[in-house]
Amino acid sequence: MRMKSLHLLGLIAVAAATIHSQPTNGAVYWSPVTSPPDCSSLAGESPVAITNSLGKTIGYSCYVSGTFVWLAAGGGWSSSMRVGAPASAAIGVDYTFYDASGNNLKLDTTSGGGSSATSGNDVNFVLSANQPAEIGLLGATSDAPKYGRTATGSVYAVFYCPDAITCANVLPQLLYSALPATPWAMSVPISWDTELWTEWSAEGIDDGGARRVSLVIYNEDTTATSFTVRVYDSTGALAGTGTTPSIPPLQPLSIGSLGEGGTYGALLSDVIATRLPAGVFKVLVDGGSKYSAVEVLQFNGQSATALQVAYDSAPGSSSSAASVERMNIRSARVASTLKQVISGMEK
């Protein structure tokens, strides 16, 4: 597990305290100043101060955060994020968009089915208890109104709650769609900041025809890294090895914390030069000592699904995936633009 010095943690705490702000309308997602919530069950987290537009602390929230490691919007593709507030309390929601290199990405988005498009690299709102929301990604603002090019990158998400139980029950998802060209929509989970590791594996089938496997690797470390990808056939024998291009690291921000990292998406056959084995195979993504989040997708002609991705160990490694230490970079990650207000979502 990565450990940070006490000095760095102190800088991170100062930086993080400046960004958590109150909504001017919508439900209350924080606890009163007089009774900060106990957030320790969320990987030892401390509550964060929620401030109003004047910078005055009016309460405290727990929060959970993570990354949707790949978005595809425009050029026939669309992505959308869905989340609902748990029954226990309201939540504050903050989505920030980045390109594949970890730089701010300005997208056109919609809220709900028929709303008009808005532009920006950030969407934030408040949900009352039990209230769901969907944010649609149309494409890069520079490509409007036809969005003929597919914009790719990642979405960093932060969810604020008045207590740890509410945060623990927040479960967002991102959906890909290429309607009407393909008749399916595919849901992928978020990669929480507390659930990162150095090696990942999944099982798929790729015959070069209707059945294809693609993978996304998101660099969750502070060093630019090329990842090794290995494929094992149905007997467990090594059938192919490839290396990704160097993926940019988490970017240091001027306020003393870490921004978004780079992400890389490709067909598995673009990474592995040799012919993929027949039948089911195992794909292993190896970052060495560098942390990552990985998504593996299976396409079967007219259907597609996100495959379950497991913690694993590299060949010859002494690490044990069964007792993996899940690192916590949550307190080091903040959106690159400070926000003074989280606005309420239209009912």
N, C-alpha and C positions, 0 to 999 in steps of 0.2 A: 504494500500500500504506500502511496506517495505521502510523505510527511512534509509539512511546511514549517519554517521557523516561526517562533513566537513574534518576531519583529514583522514578518510578512503578514501573519494573521492579523496583527494589529492594524496594518495599513489597509487590509481588505475590509476589516470591520468598519473603519472610518469611511471608506469609499462606499460600501453597501448602504450605510445609514443615510446617505444623501439622496437615494433614488426612490425610496418607498413612500408613496404619497397617497393622499385620500381622494376618493371621488367626491365631486360636488353634488351628485345626485345618485340615485340607486341605493341598493341595500348596504348596510354596514358590515364590512368583512374584517374588522379588527376588534380587539378587546380594549376596554377602557385603560387610560393611563394608570389608574390606581391598581389594576389587576392584570399585569402582563401574563399571557398564556404560558404554560409549560410546554415547550416544543422539543424537549430532550428526547422523546421517543422517535423523532425524525432524524436519526443518525446524529444525536447529540446536539441538535441545532439550538441556537438561542433566538428569542423573538427579535424582530426588527421593528424599528420605530416607523410609524406612519405619520407623515406630516401633511399639513394643508398647504395651500398656495403661498402662504406667508412664511412657511418653514417651521411652523409651530407643531410640536408633537401632540397629536390628539388620540393616540392609541398605539397598540402593538399587534403585529401579526406573526403567525407562523407562515412558512412558505415552502413549496416544493418546486423544483425546476428541472428542465431537461431539454433535449433537442429532438426534433423531427429531422432525421439526418438527410432527407432528400425531399425536395419539392420539385414538381414539374408543372409549369403553368404557361399556356400558350402553345402554338404550333400543333393544335389538336388535342393537347393534354390540359387537364385542370386538376388542381388539388384543393382540398378543403379540410379544415380542422373542426372537429366537433368535440364539445365538452358540456357537461351538465353539472350544476352545483349539487353537492350531496344534500340529503334531506336535513342534515344537522344544522346547516348555516349557509350564509352567502359567501361568495368568493370573488376576489379580484383577479382578472385575467390579463396577461400581457404577452403578446406575440411580437417578435422582432425578426425581420427577414434579412438573410445574408446570401451572397452569391457563393459559388463553389470555392472561392479563395478566402472566404470569411469576411468579405467587405459588405457594407450596407447595400441592400438591394431594394429599390423602390418598385413596389408592385401595386397594381390595381386590385382592389378587393371588394367583396360584397358581404353584407350581414343579413342572413336570412335569404329566403327564396327570391323575392322580387325587389330588393333594395337597389338603389343606384350605386355606381362604383365610386369608391374613394381611393386616393393615391397616398402612398407613404411607405416607409420601411418599418412602421410600427402600428399595431392595432391593440387597444386596451379598453376594457369595459368591466362592468360589474354584473354579476348574476345573483338573483335572489335564490334562496333555498329551493331546490328542485327545478330551477329554470335551466333549460338547455340553450345552446347557441351553436350556430355553424358560420364559419368565416370562409368564403370562397375566394380562391386565388385565380384571377383571370389571366394574368401575364404581366410582363414588365411594362411600367407606365410608358416608357419610350417606344413601345411597340403598339400602343393603342391607336385606333380602336379595333384593328383586325387581329392583333396578337399572333402574327404569323410565325414568330420565332418562339421556341420553347425555352423559357427561363428556368434555370435549375439552381439549386443551392440548398439552404437549410433554414429551419425555423427554430428560434430559441424561445422557450415558453416558461413563464413564471406564474404560479398560482398562489395567491395570498388568502389566508384563512384566519378566523378568530381563534382557532384551536387546532391542536395536532390531529385529532380524530378526523375533522373535516378535511384537512390537507391529505391525510393518508387515504381517503376515499375518493380523491379526484382521479379520474381515469380518462384522459383525453385520447383521441385517435386522429390520424390523418388518413384521408381517402384519396386514392388516385382514380381518375376516370379519363377515358379517351372516347367517350360517346360523341357522335353516334357510330364512329368507325368500328369500335369494339363494344360488345354488349355487356361489359362487366364493370364493376367498381371494386377496388381492392383496398382493404383497411390495413394500416400498419401501426404498431404501438410507438409510444414515445420512448426515447432512451433517457432514463432519469440520470441526473448527475451523480447519484449515489450507486449506480449500477454499471460501472465501467470496468474493463479488464483488458488484458494484453493479447489474449488469444481467444478466438471464437470459432465455432463450427456449426455446420448445418448439413442436411442430406437432401439431394435433389437429383433430377434426371434431365439430361440435355442431349438430345439426339441430333442437334443441328437443324431440325425441322420445326415441327409444331411445338415440341417441348424444349423450352429454353430456360436457363438459369441466369439471373443477373444479380450483382451484389453492389452494395454501397458501403464504403468505409469512411467514417468520420473521425478525423484526428482529434483526440481529446487530450493531447499532451502539449508541452511547451516547446517542442522541437519538431521541425519539419521531418517527416518520416516516409520512407518507402516501405510498404508492407509486402511480406512474402505470402503467396497464396499457394497452397498445396491441395491436390486432389488425390483421393484414395479410391480404388475400385472396390467391387463387391467382395473381394477376398482380403481387403485391408492393405493391399500392395500400393505403393506410391505410383501413381499413373501420370503425374504431371506437376510441374512447378512453374510459377510465374511471379513477377514483381510488378507492383503498381508504380506509377510515377510518384515523385515526392509530393506529399500532401501537406499544405501549409498548417502550421500549429495554431493553438489558441493565441490570439493576438493580445499583447499587453496594451492596456488603455492608459491614458494620461492621468486618470484618477486613481491609479495604483491597483487596478484589478485586471481580470482577464476577460477578453471578449470572445468572439466566436472563432472556431477553427475552420479549416478547409474540409471539403467533402469530395469524394470521388465515386462516380457511378459508372458501371460498364457491364456488358455481357461477360459472363465468366470466360467464354471462348476468346474474348479480346485480351484477357490477362494470361491465360494458359495457351501457349503456342501449339502444343501437341494436341492430338485428337483426344477429346474427352471420352472416358470409358463408357461402354454400353451399360444400360440398367442404372440402378440407384448407385450413387457415389457420395462420398463425404468430401466436403470442402472445408479446409482449415485456413483461417486468416491469422497470420502471425505478425504481431507488431514488436517482437523482441521484448524490450522493457518498456515500450511506449504504449500508453493507454488509448483505447479507441472505443467506438460504438459501431456495430455492424448490422446491416440489414440484408437479407437474402430473399429474393423473389423467384417464384416458380411460375412460368407461363406455360399453359397447356392449350394451345389453339384458342378456343373461345372462352377460356377461363384463366384466372390467375389468382395466386395467393401469396401471402407473406409467410415464409417458412420460420419455424421456431429456431432461434439461434441460441446455442448453449455456450457457457464458459468451457474452455478447454485448455490444454497445455501443449506447448510446442514439442516436437520430437527431441528427446534428450534432455528436456527441461526437468529440473528438480521441483518445480512448483506443482501444487496440487489443486486442480480445478474444483475438487469436491469441497475444499476448505478455503475457497477464494476469499481474499480480503477485498471488500468493495470500497473503493476510494471515495472520498467526499470532496468534490470541488465546488459544491453548491455555493459556499460563502465567497468563493473567488470569482464567481461569474455574475456579471451585471450587464444589462443592455448598455450599448455604447452611447445612447442619448438619454440624458437625465429627464425624468418626467415629473412634473409638478402636479398633474391631475390625471386620474384615471376616470374617464367619463362613463356615464351610465349607458347601458345598451337600450335602444328603443324597444318598447314593449310591442 
